[in-house]
Amino acid sequence: MRFQRSDEKYSLLMLDIDHFKVINDTYGHAVGDEVIKSLSVLCQSNIRKYDIVARIGGEEFCMLLPLTI
């Protein structure tokens, strides 16, 4: 793996949408899906080109940030 071959520092950020079930229950799953898509776009547009954003499942996301301490 790249981080094992190099001396670079990585950070792993975990994100979770609080009370997401309330959004789904109140507005429906279609709106919940749009919230997830919007958060994905927002995260992607605010990271560096070599950072990675991934949806783990449900309303949980992670970000891998190379070259950070």
N, C-alpha and C positions, 0 to 999 in steps of 0.2 A: 504494500500500500504506500501511497505517496507520502503520507505523514511519517511512516516508519523509515523511509529512505532519506528524508530531509530532516532538517532541524527546525522546521516551521512549527509555529504554535497555532492551534485551532481552538475555536470555541464552538460549542453546540448550544443553541438556544431552543428552548421548547416553548411553544405558544398554544394556548387553549382559549376558545371563545367561552367566556363565563356565561352561564345561564342560556346556553344555545337551545336547550330543549324548550324553553319558554318561547323562543322565536318560532320554532317548528310548530309547537302546539297552538300558538296564537295566530300565526299568519300562514301556516302550511309549509309543507316540505319544499315547494317550488321557491318560495321566498327564502327559506333556509339555504337552499342550493345557491341562490344568488348572493347571499351574504358570504358564503364560503368562497365563491368565485371572486367577489369584490375584495375580500381579504387577501386572496392569492395575488391578485393584480397589484394591490397596494404594497404588499411585501416585496414582490418582484421589482416594482418600480423604485424601491427605496434601498436596494442593496447594491453592493459593488458587482462588477461583471463576473468576478470569480467566486462569489458567494452562491450558495445553493439553498433554495427553499423547497420543502417537500411536505405534502400532506401525509400524515401518518395514518389517519383514519378519523372518521367522524368529524369533530371540530378541532382536532389536534394537528398541529404543524410543527416542523422543526426547521432550523436554519443552521447550516454548516458554514462557519466563517473562518477561512484560512487566514494566516498571518495576523492573528490576534492573540492577545495575552489574557 
